[in-house]
Amino acid sequence: MHIREAEAADWPAVWPVFRTIAAAGDTYTYPVDMPEEEARALWMAPPPTRTVIAQDEDGTVLGTARMTRNHMGPGSHVAGASYMVDPAHAGKGVGRALCEHSLDWARSSGYRIMQFNAVVETNTHAIRLYEHLGFQTLGTLPEGFHHPTEGYVGLRVMYCVL
């Protein structure tokens, strides 16, 4: 697996991953029917946002990550990141590699903390990974997310001191 900066030409390969995950409605607070142009503007935003893709040896996009400043001004030392792994490649270490890559990026960029604003409580695989990588749950917003099958579930705020 190779992780590299995403380029505008990568969007056609990223979009199916984004669309599939957003449409599932079980891990992101994005609209399930988010239009492609809106998704591209969000995910492929210009600096200081940084978007990467994880590819296999054949160039297939396995997943993607979006990293940026979580806050501005006096809170600009806090980074944030989001990850999407193609469900066809789940469980193969893609999410771990993208998360580790974003933590390395945040450290080397001078951030002191990484914060995830909205980790859906039922996303247990992600929570387990984040905790293994040093993240802690600061708190949970009860019923902060309307899951398509589980109903109203909590949204965790998680952080890791870098």
C-alpha positions as CSV (number, residue, x, y, z in Angstrom):
1,M,0.0,0.0,0.0
2,H,1.2,3.5,-0.9
3,I,-0.2,6.7,0.6
4,R,0.3,9.9,-1.4
5,E,-1.1,13.4,-1.9
6,A,-4.4,13.4,-3.7
7,E,-4.5,15.3,-7.0
8,A,-7.6,16.7,-8.8
9,A,-7.3,13.8,-11.3
10,D,-7.8,11.3,-8.4
11,W,-11.3,12.5,-7.7
12,P,-13.1,10.1,-10.1
13,A,-11.5,7.2,-8.1
14,V,-12.2,8.8,-4.7
15,W,-15.9,9.8,-5.5
16,P,-17.2,6.2,-5.5
17,V,-15.7,5.6,-2.1
18,F,-17.0,8.8,-0.7
19,R,-20.5,8.3,-2.2
20,T,-20.8,4.7,-0.9
21,I,-19.8,5.7,2.7
22,A,-21.9,8.9,2.8
23,A,-24.9,7.1,1.3
24,A,-24.7,4.4,4.0
25,G,-25.5,7.1,6.6
26,D,-23.9,5.2,9.5
27,T,-20.6,6.9,10.1
28,Y,-20.6,10.5,8.8
29,T,-22.8,13.5,9.4
30,Y,-22.8,14.2,5.7
31,P,-26.1,14.1,3.8
32,V,-26.7,10.7,2.4
33,D,-27.4,12.2,-1.0
34,M,-24.6,14.8,-1.0
35,P,-24.1,16.1,-4.6
36,E,-20.8,15.2,-6.1
37,E,-19.6,18.8,-6.5
38,E,-20.3,19.6,-2.9
39,A,-18.5,16.4,-1.8
40,R,-15.5,17.3,-4.0
41,A,-15.3,20.8,-2.6
42,L,-15.4,19.4,0.9
43,W,-13.0,16.5,0.6
44,M,-10.5,18.0,-1.9
45,A,-10.4,21.5,-0.3
46,P,-7.3,23.6,-0.9
47,P,-4.6,24.1,1.7
48,P,-4.4,24.2,4.7
49,T,-6.5,21.1,4.1
50,R,-4.5,18.1,2.9
51,T,-6.1,15.1,1.2
52,V,-4.3,11.8,0.6
53,I,-5.2,8.5,-1.0
54,A,-4.1,5.0,-0.2
55,Q,-3.5,2.9,-3.3
56,D,-2.4,-0.7,-3.9
57,E,0.4,-1.7,-6.3
58,D,-2.0,-1.5,-9.2
59,G,-3.1,2.0,-8.4
60,T,-6.5,1.1,-7.1
61,V,-7.8,3.6,-4.5
62,L,-8.3,1.7,-1.2
63,G,-9.1,4.7,0.9
64,T,-8.6,8.4,1.5
65,A,-8.0,10.8,4.3
66,R,-8.7,14.5,4.8
67,M,-6.6,16.4,7.3
68,T,-6.8,20.0,8.4
69,R,-6.8,22.4,11.2
70,N,-9.7,21.7,13.5
71,H,-9.9,25.2,15.0
72,M,-8.6,28.6,14.2
73,G,-6.8,31.3,16.1
74,P,-5.8,30.3,19.7
75,G,-7.0,26.7,18.9
76,S,-5.0,26.4,15.6
77,H,-2.6,23.9,17.2
78,V,-5.4,21.3,17.1
79,A,-5.6,19.1,14.0
80,G,-8.5,17.1,12.7
81,A,-8.8,14.2,10.2
82,S,-11.4,12.1,8.5
83,Y,-11.0,8.7,6.9
84,M,-12.9,6.7,4.3
85,V,-11.9,3.2,3.4
86,D,-13.5,1.4,0.4
87,P,-15.8,-1.2,2.0
88,A,-14.3,-3.8,-0.4
89,H,-10.9,-3.3,1.3
90,A,-12.1,-3.0,4.9
91,G,-10.2,-5.0,7.5
92,K,-6.9,-4.9,5.5
93,G,-5.1,-2.2,7.5
94,V,-6.0,0.7,5.2
95,G,-7.8,2.7,8.0
96,R,-4.9,2.1,10.4
97,A,-2.3,3.2,7.7
98,L,-4.3,6.4,6.9
99,C,-4.7,7.2,10.6
100,E,-1.0,6.7,11.4
101,H,-0.2,8.8,8.3
102,S,-2.4,11.6,9.6
103,L,-0.9,11.5,13.1
104,D,2.7,11.7,11.6
105,W,1.6,14.6,9.4
106,A,0.1,16.4,12.4
107,R,3.2,15.9,14.5
108,S,5.5,17.0,11.7
109,S,3.3,20.0,11.0
110,G,3.6,21.3,14.6
111,Y,0.1,20.4,15.9
112,R,-0.1,19.4,19.5
113,I,-3.5,17.6,19.5
114,M,-5.6,15.7,17.1
115,Q,-9.4,15.9,17.7
116,F,-12.2,14.0,16.1
117,N,-15.4,15.9,16.5
118,A,-18.0,13.3,15.7
119,V,-17.2,9.6,16.0
120,V,-20.4,7.6,15.8
121,E,-20.8,5.4,18.9
122,T,-21.7,2.4,16.8
123,N,-18.6,2.6,14.7
124,T,-16.8,0.2,17.0
125,H,-14.0,-0.8,14.6
126,A,-12.9,2.9,14.3
127,I,-13.2,3.5,18.0
128,R,-11.1,0.5,18.8
129,L,-8.5,1.6,16.3
130,Y,-8.4,5.1,17.6
131,E,-8.0,4.0,21.2
132,H,-5.2,1.6,20.2
133,L,-3.4,4.6,18.6
134,G,-3.7,6.7,21.8
135,F,-7.1,8.5,21.4
136,Q,-9.3,9.0,24.3
137,T,-13.0,9.9,24.5
138,L,-13.5,13.3,26.0
139,G,-17.3,13.0,26.0
140,T,-20.3,11.7,24.1
141,L,-23.2,13.8,22.8
142,P,-26.2,11.5,23.7
143,E,-28.4,10.8,20.6
144,G,-26.2,13.2,18.5
145,F,-26.5,10.9,15.5
146,H,-29.5,9.4,13.8
147,H,-28.2,6.0,12.7
148,P,-30.3,4.4,9.8
149,T,-30.8,1.1,11.7
150,E,-29.9,1.8,15.4
151,G,-31.9,5.0,15.8
152,Y,-30.4,7.8,17.8
153,V,-26.9,7.0,19.1
154,G,-24.1,9.0,20.7
155,L,-21.4,11.0,18.9
156,R,-18.0,10.9,20.6
157,V,-15.5,13.7,20.8
158,M,-12.1,11.9,20.7
159,Y,-8.6,13.4,21.0
160,C,-5.0,12.4,21.1
161,V,-2.1,14.5,22.5
162,L,0.6,14.4,20.0
